[in-house]
Amino acid sequence: MSSLSEKLIKIIDERIEKKLAQTNFVTKYVGIVVGVSSDNATITVTIAGYDTRFTFPNKTGEVLSVGDGVKIECNNGHLTGGYISEKFGKSTILTRARNIYIENREPTAADGQNGDVWIYYQT
């Protein structure tokens, strides 16, 4: 690779890195409820692809119970700041991710298949 090509690649990489640092990605995960606090405010879930359990605040406005499928939303993919945003109902199957989509729009019910991961970002 020529010196000019390397410089151009470096400039492009720096611009991409800067743009990504300014962008707020909303990452959505699907989990299965494995524990519920007595006041239903804190929910413990398992997430496909992770060997650990995570605890999130329940922001669905619904009563959740063990075995419910839920959607977890996190900013920039950091699970530490996530919360439960939606209840799917009872689920006994937790699949691994099949496809990962990075979009500047939220997915609709017609998009993707079971096991797909959507990373939604706002521009």
Stockholm file with secondary structure:
# STOCKHOLM 1.0

chainA/1-123         MSSLSEKLIKIIDERIEKKLAQTNFVTKYVGIVVGVSSDNATITVTIAGYDTRFTFPNKTGEVLSVGDGVKIECNNGHLTGGYISEKFGKSTILTRARNIYIENREPTAADGQNGDVWIYYQT
#=GR chainA/1-123 SS CCHHHHHHHHHHHHHHHHHHHHCEEEEEEEEEEEEECTTSSEEEEEETTCSSEEEEEBCSSSCCCTTEEEEEEEETTCGGGCEEEEEEEECCCCCCCCCEEEESSCCCTTSSCTTCEEEEEEC
#=GC SS_cons         CCHHHHHHHHHHHHHHHHHHHHCEEEEEEEEEEEEECTTSSEEEEEETTCSSEEEEEBCSSSCCCTTEEEEEEEETTCGGGCEEEEEEEECCCCCCCCCEEEESSCCCTTSSCTTCEEEEEEC
//
